[in-house]
Amino acid sequence: MHRSTILISAFIFYQSLVSANPLPNPQYSFPQSNSDGGGDCTANAHPDPEYETTSQVTKAGAPIQIGDSCTPSKGQTCTLGRESSYSVGVSVSVGVDLCLDFSKIVSAGINAEVAIETTTGTTDTNQQECSGPWACSMIITPSVQEVAGTQHAWVGCPSEKKTFPYTAQFPIKNGDHLPVEHGEPCQCRNFPGFDEGNPDAPKPCPNDC
């Protein structure tokens, strides 16, 4: 066999060995996880965070204005809330960047039946009457359980346990797993007849109708 043929065959054989068993990359290092210390850490080196409830209270959540509106005829009333739907979910005011685990917060102790996912309700059982001369829309105010607590998490390399505060509002559910809410009419700002100073008029709507 010619010498050049032998060299080519040997090189191809070496390449096949390297492809099958690649050499370690000397520039590779394990991913750091929130590193504020020395040493290498794998991405899953830290235990899952733990949660502790420090306080909770039942309160009114942020009002939701539904899309329904009506204008009654003179001396008559009109009905709001026929087959209107709305959605309410968990809101976080403190600890937004903590990637909170809502199910674990609930497991840590909440004195109410709450939803941890966005829940849709309807106004069929909470219809409201509007009397003129103003036009009306409808506000839904969900009941929420506001929970304050601390997340105990392991961060850094080497790992260090730290405590972070959080505050979250969870929608309260009834026995049918629907949101507990209060409905009331509101006065449309952008319709004729708007009269904010009238004590008999509903309170102004937060948004245009």
Residue pairs with C-beta under 8 A, 6 or more apart in sequence:
29 40
30 40
30 41
30 42
30 43
31 41
31 42
31 43
32 40
32 41
32 157
33 41
33 42
33 43
33 45
33 46
33 155
33 156
33 157
34 155
34 156
34 157
35 41
35 156
35 157
36 155
36 156
36 157
37 156
37 157
37 158
37 160
38 157
38 158
39 157
39 158
40 157
41 157
41 158
41 159
45 157
45 159
46 153
46 154
46 155
46 159
47 154
48 101
48 104
49 98
49 101
49 104
49 151
49 152
49 153
49 154
50 104
50 151
50 152
50 153
51 101
51 104
51 105
51 107
51 108
51 149
51 150
51 151
51 152
52 108
52 149
52 150
52 152
53 105
53 108
53 109
53 110
53 147
53 148
53 149
54 148
54 149
54 150
55 147
55 148
55 149
56 110
56 111
56 145
56 146
56 147
56 148
57 145
57 146
58 112
58 143
58 144
58 145
58 146
58 172
59 143
59 144
59 146
59 169
60 141
60 142
60 143
60 144
60 182
61 88
61 91
61 141
61 142
61 143
61 144
61 169
61 171
62 91
62 141
62 142
63 139
63 140
63 141
63 206
64 86
64 88
64 139
64 140
64 141
64 142
65 137
65 138
65 139
65 140
65 186
65 205
65 206
65 207
66 80
66 81
66 84
66 85
66 86
66 123
66 137
66 138
66 139
66 140
67 84
67 137
68 80
68 81
68 82
68 84
68 123
68 137
68 138
69 80
69 135
69 136
69 137
69 138
69 188
69 191
69 209
70 78
70 79
70 80
70 130
70 135
70 136
71 78
71 132
71 135
71 136
71 191
71 193
72 78
72 130
72 131
72 132
72 136
73 132
74 132
74 133
75 132
76 131
76 132
77 129
77 130
77 131
78 129
78 130
78 136
79 127
79 128
79 129
79 130
80 123
80 127
80 128
80 129
80 130
80 136
80 137
80 138
80 185
81 123
81 124
81 126
81 127
81 128
81 138
81 183
82 123
82 124
82 127
83 122
83 123
83 124
84 122
84 123
84 138
85 120
85 121
85 122
85 123
86 120
86 121
86 122
86 123
86 140
87 118
87 119
87 120
87 121
88 115
88 118
88 119
88 121
88 142
88 171
88 179
88 181
89 115
89 117
89 118
89 119
89 171
90 102
90 115
90 116
90 117
90 168
90 169
90 170
90 171
91 144
91 168
91 169
92 100
92 166
92 167
92 168
92 169
93 167
93 168
93 169
94 148
94 165
94 166
94 167
95 151
95 164
95 165
95 166
95 167
95 168
98 151
98 153
98 164
98 166
100 151
100 166
100 168
102 116
102 168
102 170
103 116
105 147
105 149
105 166
105 168
106 114
106 116
106 170
108 149
110 145
110 147
110 170
111 145
112 145
112 170
112 172
113 172
113 173
113 174
114 145
114 170
114 171
114 172
114 173
115 170
115 171
115 172
115 173
115 177
115 179
116 170
119 171
119 173
119 177
119 178
119 179
121 140
121 142
121 178
121 179
121 181
122 178
123 138
123 140
123 183
126 140
126 181
126 182
126 183
127 183
128 136
128 138
128 183
128 184
128 185
129 185
130 136
130 185
130 202
132 193
133 193
133 195
134 187
134 188
134 191
134 193
134 194
134 195
134 198
134 201
134 202
135 187
135 188
135 191
135 192
135 193
135 194
135 209
136 185
136 186
136 187
136 188
136 202
136 209
137 185
137 186
137 188
137 205
137 209
138 183
138 184
138 185
138 186
139 183
139 184
139 185
139 186
139 205
139 206
140 181
140 182
140 183
141 181
141 182
141 183
141 184
142 171
142 172
142 179
142 180
142 181
143 171
143 172
143 179
143 180
143 181
143 182
144 169
144 170
144 171
144 172
145 169
145 170
145 172
146 167
146 168
146 169
147 167
147 168
147 169
147 170
148 165
148 166
148 167
149 165
149 166
149 167
150 163
150 164
150 165
150 166
151 163
151 164
151 165
151 166
152 161
152 162
152 163
153 161
153 162
153 163
153 164
154 160
154 161
154 162
155 162
171 179
171 180
172 179
172 180
173 179
173 180
174 180
184 202
184 203
185 202
186 202
186 203
186 204
186 205
186 206
187 194
187 195
187 196
187 201
187 202
187 203
187 204
187 205
188 194
188 205
188 208
188 209
189 204
189 205
189 208
189 209
190 208
190 209
191 209
194 204
195 201
196 204
